[in-house]
């Protein structure tokens, strides 16, 4: 479905133009064709094929177990359902840290096999070399700072990051380093709102917040969380826009009742 005034394909350049114009960027996760088609048709700017698929699609406790093959599969499904949105694909744990050649190989596989439009990876100055290596192939890279879920075993908690002065200063330094390395945008996850505002004002590239206050250049949520499909995850930053979980529960129970009573299928549903 074409959106008035924004029918053409969203690109990394589009996001840069939106930041310059003060127009907020919208981003949601998707992991399959059917929901990606709906999200894209509704007019979202950017779809993140997130490694959060490890949690919401596979039921894992963390994002660590998901593999490159899994991510490519989910990205293929999403790309097949998208006409307009920019599709960014998470590089999973172990595919870019500490090995620039592996990072480039992994990113090339994602782009060639999924037809995605960009990749995203977590970390600051420690991943700059990998970012630069990926960019040599002409692959756009989105950065990710603050709470980086792939490092959960290092942090030991999903709590707010960079509350102290030292960590806040490191985050600002890392954000500038990622911009200098060539990232086209940056996700800021679960950091104080005033810090996110300061980073967004310092950078010329767009910032996308999740639990980082209203002053980022855009916002991202996990689709299954905002639709109420996941029930056991209710962080402060999450706003539920629907309760699809309850709708599905009611529909399935009604189907069971109709089959058992003989009401379904009826004459109009039979050949």
ROMIVO-654757 format. One line per field, with one value per residue (C-alpha): residue number from 1; residue in three letters; x, y, z. Coordinates in steps of 0.2 Angstrom, whole numbers, plus 5000, padded with zeros to 4 digits. Example, Ala and Ser with C-alpha at 12.3 -4.5 7.8 and 13.67 -1.06 7.14 Angstrom:
2
resi = 1; 2 $
resn = ala; ser $
xx = 5062; 5068 $
yy = 4978; 4995 $
zz = 5039; 5036 $
***
This chain:
271
resi = 1; 2; 3; 4; 5; 6; 7; 8; 9; 10; 11; 12; 13; 14; 15; 16; 17; 18; 19; 20; 21; 22; 23; 24; 25; 26; 27; 28; 29; 30; 31; 32; 33; 34; 35; 36; 37; 38; 39; 40; 41; 42; 43; 44; 45; 46; 47; 48; 49; 50; 51; 52; 53; 54; 55; 56; 57; 58; 59; 60; 61; 62; 63; 64; 65; 66; 67; 68; 69; 70; 71; 72; 73; 74; 75; 76; 77; 78; 79; 80; 81; 82; 83; 84; 85; 86; 87; 88; 89; 90; 91; 92; 93; 94; 95; 96; 97; 98; 99; 100; 101; 102; 103; 104; 105; 106; 107; 108; 109; 110; 111; 112; 113; 114; 115; 116; 117; 118; 119; 120; 121; 122; 123; 124; 125; 126; 127; 128; 129; 130; 131; 132; 133; 134; 135; 136; 137; 138; 139; 140; 141; 142; 143; 144; 145; 146; 147; 148; 149; 150; 151; 152; 153; 154; 155; 156; 157; 158; 159; 160; 161; 162; 163; 164; 165; 166; 167; 168; 169; 170; 171; 172; 173; 174; 175; 176; 177; 178; 179; 180; 181; 182; 183; 184; 185; 186; 187; 188; 189; 190; 191; 192; 193; 194; 195; 196; 197; 198; 199; 200; 201; 202; 203; 204; 205; 206; 207; 208; 209; 210; 211; 212; 213; 214; 215; 216; 217; 218; 219; 220; 221; 222; 223; 224; 225; 226; 227; 228; 229; 230; 231; 232; 233; 234; 235; 236; 237; 238; 239; 240; 241; 242; 243; 244; 245; 246; 247; 248; 249; 250; 251; 252; 253; 254; 255; 256; 257; 258; 259; 260; 261; 262; 263; 264; 265; 266; 267; 268; 269; 270; 271 $
resn = unk; unk; unk; unk; unk; unk; unk; unk; unk; unk; unk; unk; unk; unk; unk; unk; unk; unk; unk; unk; unk; unk; unk; unk; unk; unk; unk; unk; unk; unk; unk; unk; unk; unk; unk; unk; unk; unk; unk; unk; unk; unk; unk; unk; unk; unk; unk; unk; unk; unk; unk; unk; unk; unk; unk; unk; unk; unk; unk; unk; unk; unk; unk; unk; unk; unk; unk; unk; unk; unk; unk; unk; unk; unk; unk; unk; unk; unk; unk; unk; unk; unk; unk; unk; unk; unk; unk; unk; unk; unk; unk; unk; unk; unk; unk; unk; unk; unk; unk; unk; unk; unk; unk; unk; unk; unk; unk; unk; unk; unk; unk; unk; unk; unk; unk; unk; unk; unk; unk; unk; unk; unk; unk; unk; unk; unk; unk; unk; unk; unk; unk; unk; unk; unk; unk; unk; unk; unk; unk; unk; unk; unk; unk; unk; unk; unk; unk; unk; unk; unk; unk; unk; unk; unk; unk; unk; unk; unk; unk; unk; unk; unk; unk; unk; unk; unk; unk; unk; unk; unk; unk; unk; unk; unk; unk; unk; unk; unk; unk; unk; unk; unk; unk; unk; unk; unk; unk; unk; unk; unk; unk; unk; unk; unk; unk; unk; unk; unk; unk; unk; unk; unk; unk; unk; unk; unk; unk; unk; unk; unk; unk; unk; unk; unk; unk; unk; unk; unk; unk; unk; unk; unk; unk; unk; unk; unk; unk; unk; unk; unk; unk; unk; unk; unk; unk; unk; unk; unk; unk; unk; unk; unk; unk; unk; unk; unk; unk; unk; unk; unk; unk; unk; unk; unk; unk; unk; unk; unk; unk; unk; unk; unk; unk; unk; unk; unk; unk; unk; unk; unk; unk $
xx = 5000; 5008; 5009; 5005; 5020; 5032; 5028; 5046; 5058; 5066; 5085; 5099; 5099; 5081; 5084; 5098; 5086; 5073; 5085; 5089; 5071; 5067; 5055; 5054; 5060; 5049; 5056; 5049; 5055; 5049; 5054; 5042; 5033; 5015; 5019; 5032; 5020; 5007; 5020; 5027; 5010; 5006; 5020; 5034; 5051; 5063; 5061; 5074; 5076; 5082; 5091; 5077; 5070; 5080; 5068; 5051; 5052; 5063; 5059; 5077; 5082; 5094; 5099; 5116; 5110; 5103; 5114; 5119; 5109; 5094; 5095; 5097; 5081; 5071; 5078; 5073; 5055; 5054; 5062; 5049; 5035; 5042; 5040; 5045; 5054; 5072; 5076; 5091; 5097; 5105; 5122; 5121; 5133; 5150; 5149; 5159; 5167; 5186; 5188; 5186; 5187; 5173; 5163; 5165; 5161; 5145; 5139; 5141; 5131; 5117; 5116; 5118; 5107; 5093; 5093; 5092; 5098; 5109; 5116; 5117; 5130; 5132; 5147; 5158; 5176; 5180; 5170; 5176; 5188; 5174; 5163; 5176; 5180; 5161; 5160; 5174; 5161; 5148; 5137; 5128; 5131; 5119; 5128; 5120; 5126; 5119; 5111; 5118; 5109; 5122; 5134; 5121; 5133; 5145; 5133; 5123; 5108; 5096; 5096; 5098; 5116; 5127; 5119; 5137; 5148; 5162; 5151; 5141; 5157; 5162; 5146; 5147; 5165; 5159; 5145; 5157; 5169; 5155; 5149; 5167; 5169; 5155; 5139; 5123; 5113; 5114; 5102; 5103; 5095; 5090; 5100; 5095; 5085; 5096; 5111; 5102; 5097; 5115; 5121; 5108; 5113; 5131; 5129; 5125; 5119; 5101; 5099; 5085; 5080; 5072; 5070; 5081; 5068; 5059; 5073; 5081; 5078; 5067; 5060; 5060; 5050; 5049; 5033; 5028; 5030; 5020; 5006; 5004; 5009; 5022; 5015; 5030; 5039; 5034; 5048; 5045; 5049; 5036; 5019; 5007; 4996; 4986; 4982; 4984; 4987; 4970; 4962; 4971; 4966; 4948; 4948; 4956; 4944; 4929; 4936; 4938; 4920; 4913; 4921; 4916; 4898; 4897; 4894; 4910; 4910; 4892; 4883; 4891; 4909; 4906; 4907 $
yy = 5000; 5016; 5030; 5048; 5057; 5043; 5030; 5027; 5015; 5020; 5020; 5024; 5041; 5043; 5041; 5054; 5066; 5063; 5067; 5083; 5088; 5083; 5069; 5055; 5038; 5023; 5005; 4988; 4971; 4957; 4939; 4932; 4936; 4938; 4950; 4959; 4962; 4970; 4981; 4987; 4990; 5001; 5012; 5008; 5016; 5003; 4984; 4976; 4957; 4956; 4943; 4944; 4931; 4920; 4925; 4927; 4915; 4901; 4903; 4905; 4914; 4926; 4931; 4922; 4905; 4911; 4907; 4916; 4903; 4906; 4925; 4923; 4912; 4925; 4939; 4930; 4929; 4947; 4953; 4943; 4953; 4971; 4983; 5000; 4999; 4998; 4980; 4979; 4962; 4959; 4950; 4937; 4933; 4926; 4932; 4948; 4950; 4950; 4944; 4956; 4943; 4933; 4949; 4953; 4935; 4935; 4952; 4946; 4930; 4940; 4952; 4939; 4926; 4937; 4952; 4963; 4981; 4983; 4974; 4979; 4974; 4978; 4986; 5002; 5005; 4986; 4982; 4998; 4987; 4975; 4989; 4996; 4979; 4977; 4994; 4990; 4978; 4993; 4985; 4998; 4996; 5001; 5002; 4998; 5005; 5005; 4988; 4976; 4959; 4949; 4954; 4949; 4937; 4951; 4963; 4950; 4961; 4969; 4985; 5003; 5006; 5021; 5029; 5033; 5047; 5036; 5024; 5039; 5046; 5030; 5028; 5046; 5042; 5025; 5034; 5046; 5032; 5022; 5037; 5041; 5022; 5025; 5018; 5026; 5025; 5020; 5011; 5017; 5004; 5007; 5022; 5038; 5049; 5065; 5055; 5049; 5067; 5072; 5059; 5062; 5081; 5077; 5065; 5069; 5051; 5046; 5038; 5025; 5023; 5009; 5013; 5029; 5043; 5054; 5064; 5051; 5053; 5038; 5023; 5004; 4991; 4972; 4969; 4954; 4964; 4980; 4968; 4959; 4942; 4940; 4940; 4938; 4954; 4971; 4983; 5001; 5007; 4996; 5002; 4989; 4994; 4979; 4963; 4950; 4937; 4938; 4939; 4923; 4914; 4919; 4913; 4897; 4893; 4897; 4886; 4872; 4874; 4875; 4859; 4850; 4856; 4852; 4870; 4871; 4867; 4872; 4871; 4887; 4880; 4863; 4858 $
zz = 5000; 4995; 5008; 5001; 4999; 5004; 4991; 4985; 4993; 5009; 5009; 5021; 5012; 5016; 5035; 5034; 5025; 5039; 5053; 5044; 5042; 5060; 5054; 5066; 5059; 5063; 5065; 5070; 5070; 5059; 5056; 5043; 5027; 5033; 5047; 5037; 5023; 5035; 5043; 5027; 5020; 5035; 5031; 5043; 5037; 5043; 5047; 5058; 5056; 5074; 5083; 5095; 5084; 5096; 5109; 5101; 5087; 5095; 5113; 5118; 5134; 5126; 5108; 5109; 5102; 5085; 5070; 5054; 5044; 5055; 5053; 5034; 5033; 5043; 5032; 5016; 5023; 5027; 5011; 5001; 5010; 5009; 4995; 5003; 5020; 5022; 5029; 5041; 5047; 5063; 5063; 5076; 5090; 5085; 5067; 5068; 5085; 5084; 5066; 5052; 5039; 5047; 5049; 5030; 5025; 5037; 5030; 5012; 5015; 5023; 5009; 4995; 5002; 5010; 4998; 5014; 5013; 5027; 5043; 5061; 5074; 5092; 5101; 5101; 5097; 5098; 5083; 5072; 5062; 5058; 5053; 5041; 5033; 5030; 5022; 5010; 5001; 5000; 5014; 5024; 5043; 5058; 5075; 5092; 5109; 5127; 5132; 5119; 5122; 5114; 5129; 5142; 5151; 5152; 5159; 5170; 5169; 5157; 5167; 5161; 5154; 5155; 5171; 5178; 5171; 5165; 5155; 5148; 5142; 5134; 5126; 5118; 5112; 5105; 5096; 5088; 5083; 5075; 5065; 5060; 5055; 5043; 5051; 5043; 5059; 5077; 5089; 5107; 5119; 5137; 5142; 5151; 5140; 5143; 5137; 5122; 5118; 5120; 5108; 5095; 5095; 5093; 5079; 5061; 5058; 5064; 5081; 5084; 5102; 5112; 5130; 5127; 5128; 5116; 5109; 5097; 5079; 5078; 5089; 5087; 5096; 5095; 5085; 5095; 5111; 5105; 5098; 5114; 5107; 5120; 5138; 5150; 5144; 5151; 5152; 5156; 5138; 5130; 5125; 5119; 5104; 5103; 5112; 5098; 5111; 5118; 5101; 5096; 5112; 5110; 5091; 5095; 5109; 5098; 5084; 5096; 5103; 5085; 5079; 5094; 5093; 5075; 5071; 5060; 5045; 5041; 5024; 5018; 5022; 5013; 4995 $
***
